[in-house]
Amino acid sequence: MNDGNSPLQNEWWLPRHPRSARRARGYLRDLAEVWQLQAEATETAVLILSELTANACVHARAPRGRYVRMRCLLYEERLRVEVADAGSGMPVPRVAGVDDEGGRGLALVAALADEWGAYPRPYGIGKVVWFELKNCLAP
């Protein structure tokens, strides 16, 4: 349990592969149990993480052999999840047509997260896409 003074943190690296989204979901569910997060917040975080991980693994244009980093922080009853990849392009939400099979992921992130955004990685290669959920701790 977090004492409120310092954030709890955990991170993991996964290969840039479509199956990594499934592994990321499992890691986050395990972490949510340890951190005693609310069930609803956990499921929302898992869904958003799955979308961001899939985007990083499938759509990011990055050299072969690069990994995707997931980082979770819990502070002041807020969960922050970051997904970093070596792709140079920043995420751009788009409006999907009725018949489009994709293009709704970032709209889903925006609808479910209390806050979200992206920024270039400070050491020069790639980006970090993040989201936060408020009031995540179980009573």
N, C-alpha and C positions, 0 to 999 in steps of 0.2 A: 504494500500500500504506500502511496506517496505521502510524505510528511508535509507537502506543500511548499517546502523551502527550496528544493532542487528538483528539476524535472527527471522523470524516469526516461531512459532511452534504450532503444534496441535497434539494431540494424542488421541487414543481411544482404548478400549479393547473390543474384541468380543469373544464369546464362540468358542471353537474348534469344529466347525460344518461346514459341506459343504456349508450351506447357508450363512455363514459369508462372503464369497468372494463377493457375491452380495451386501451385506450391506456395505462392505468396498469400493466398487466402487461408491456407492451413496454418502458416506461421502466424498470421495476424489473429486468427481465432485462438490459437494457443496462448499468445501474448495477452489477449483480452481477458482470458480466464485468470492468468497470473495477476494481471493488474486490476481485476475485479471491475471490468467495465459492464455497463448495462447491456442487456441482450439486444435491444433495439439499436443502440449506438454501434454495437459490434457488427451487426448485420449490415447497417448502412456503411460503415467503414470498410467492411469486406467487399461490398459491391463496388464502391468507388475505387478501392485499391485494385480490384480486378480489372476495371476499365483502364486505369492509368498504366498498369503493368502491361496489359495487352497492347495499348498504344505504343509504349516504349519498345516492346519486343517485336511488334509487327510493322509499325509505321515509321519508327525513327530510322533515319538514314545514318547508319554508323558502320565503321569498319568491322569486319569479321572478328570474332573473338572477344568483343567488348561485352561487359556485363551490365546489368541493371541493378542499381542499389535502392533498397527500400529502407527508410529510416522512420521510426515511430518515436514520438515524444509525448509524455503525459505531464501536464503542468496545469495547475489551477483548474482542475476538472475538465480541461480541454485536451483532446487528442489531436495531435498534428501528425500527418503521414506525408512523407516525401518520397517521390520516385524520381531517381536521377538516371539519365542515359547519356550516351555520347553523341546523340543526334544533334545536328545544328539547328534544325527548325524549331521555332516556338509553336506551341499549340494554338490553333485558331478555331474557335467555335464556328460552326456553320449551321445553316438551316437545311435540314434534310427534307427532301420531297416525300410525299405520301408513299411513293413506290420505291424509294431508296432503301437499300438493305443496310446501309451504314450511315455514319455521320451524326448520330445522336448522342454519342458518348460524352462529350464535353457539356452538352445541355443537361444530361443526367447528373454529371458532377456538380454543375452550377445549381441544379434544383435541390440536390440532397445535402450538399455541404453548407455549413454556416459561412465559411469563407474558402476561397481557393485562388490559386494563381500560379505563375511560373516565372522563373528568372534564369538567366545564364549562369552556369556554374562558375564560381569565382576563379577557378584555376584554368579557365579557358576553353575546355572542350565539353560541349553538351549543355544540358539544361536540367533544372529541377522543377517538377510539377508537384504542387502540394495542395493539401486540403486540411481543414480543421473542423472538428465537431465539438460543440460546447456541451457542458453538463453530462459527461460520459460515465462518471463513476456510479456504480450500483449503490443504492442506499444501505 
